[in-house]
Amino acid sequence: MTNPTIPPNTPPAGQGQLPLAGLTVVDLTRVLSGPYCTMMLADLGARVIKIEHPDGGDDSRQVGPFVDGESAYFASINRNKESIALDLKQPDDRKVLDKMLETADVLIENFRAGVMEKLGYTWAALHARYPKLVFASISGFGQTGPYRNRPAYDMVVQAMGGLMSVTGEAGGNPARVGVSIGDIGAGLYATIGIQSALLKRAATGLGERVDISMLDCQVALLENPIARYSATGGVPKPLGTRHPSITPFDMFATRDGFIVIAVGNDALFTTLCTALGREEWARDPRFATVPARNEHHAALKEALEARLADATTAEWEAALEAAGVPHGPLNGVPELVENAHVAARGMLLDIGIGNGKALRVAGNPVKIGTADALSGVRNPPALDQDRARLLAEFRV
């Protein structure tokens, strides 16, 4: 279900203007990495024109779960966008794209490297014809390098980028992160790259080429494992929920569930010991310093869980909150979507789907000034929904 009567990205009267208002993004992306990026740009005020293939549109429209035949997967990352179906192998449809690019600020695609060149949309050709255009590409391995022609999905780059080698239970098999961090990481880095290019354009008047590799982004996310390996020569391995260099920084069992306790220094550890009624731990040579606690992490976890078994998660939350010790319960998705703080921060959004139904999705975490990034939100578009209006606007 869509509501074309609500203009995309229009804040209510009296609110500040969204920071990317006035920018137009032509979006050739599909599935997750690119659509996640363009959703972020749209939420922050950019106009996003989503160009889809006439034969089924974005691949994610066929990915479940479905509500009244509509993909919840697609809906969750394609709000605030307009849709037109174009086959870029057809001359008439290429004319429509070319007309849009005359006034667009950004063109973004996430095909395999080389596809845009085969279609005739090289960076050199685009820059010569539309010198102010920022052209961003997201691909598995980037536009250069020996892997550039390889296809990739999220789990491929999670594995190749080392992330899976440090994820999972200690002594167990490597594990995929529970969300598509390979795609989402690339989408976020692409958002940064595009806005950086737009800032440079403001100074030079010229667009830039933005080249985002999903594998590059996974490497960038390994900030601690790479530095640790370089410093010590030790190969990072899965540790479950435990931090490799700080203790206690882990998840612990309580009487009725689990709680995370994150203690980053010796003073905070003394505070924790007092809150738990175990002041003697702070004087124990095994636990008195960060290096000692790291060395004896198993003994400390055993002692902590023996004490935490005396009360419920909620009771320990109250005690640690009063003491000022960083902590948090293990929330499942049902607890998360009912959380009052999450709701107060505007991180839940109901959008229309199917026959008048509401779908709850994640909101936008970027808060800037007084403008509400999710005010006047436009529901995800049906395939080719905006065709007539866009063709009239660009007079093709």
KATAWO-V751498 format. One line per field, one symbol per residue. ss: DSSP state (@ for helix, = for strand, . for the rest). phi: phi as a letter, one per 40 degrees, with the letter a starting at -180 (. if undefined). Layout:
# KATAWO-V751498
ss: ???
phi: ???
This chain:
# KATAWO-V751498
ss: .......................====.....@@@@@@@@@@@...======......@@@@...==..==@@@@.....=====.....@@@@@@@@@@@....====.....@@@@....@@@@@@@....======..............@@@@@@@...@@@..............@@@@@@@@@@@@@@@@@@@@@@@@....=====@@@@@@@@.@@@@@@@@@@................=====....=====...@@@@@@@@@@...@@@@@......@@@@@@.@@@@@@@@@@@@....@@@@@@@@@@@...===...@@@@@..@@@@@...======...======........................@@@@@@@@..
phi: .bbcccccgbcddgcccccbdgcbbcbccagbdcdccccdccdchccbbcbbcdcggddccbbccbbfgbccccccbbcgbbbbcbbccbdccccccdccccbccbbbabccdhcccccgbccccccccbccccbbbbacbgcbgccdcccabdcccdcccgcccbbhcdgccdbcccbcccccdccccccccccccccccccbgbcbcbbbbdcdcccccccccccccccbgcccbcbgccccbbacaabbcbcbibacbbbcacccccccdcccgbdcccccdcbcbddccccbccccccccccccccacdcccdccccccgccaaccccddcccbcccdcccgcbbcbcagcgcbbcbccbccbbgbcccbcgcccdccdgdbdcccccccfc
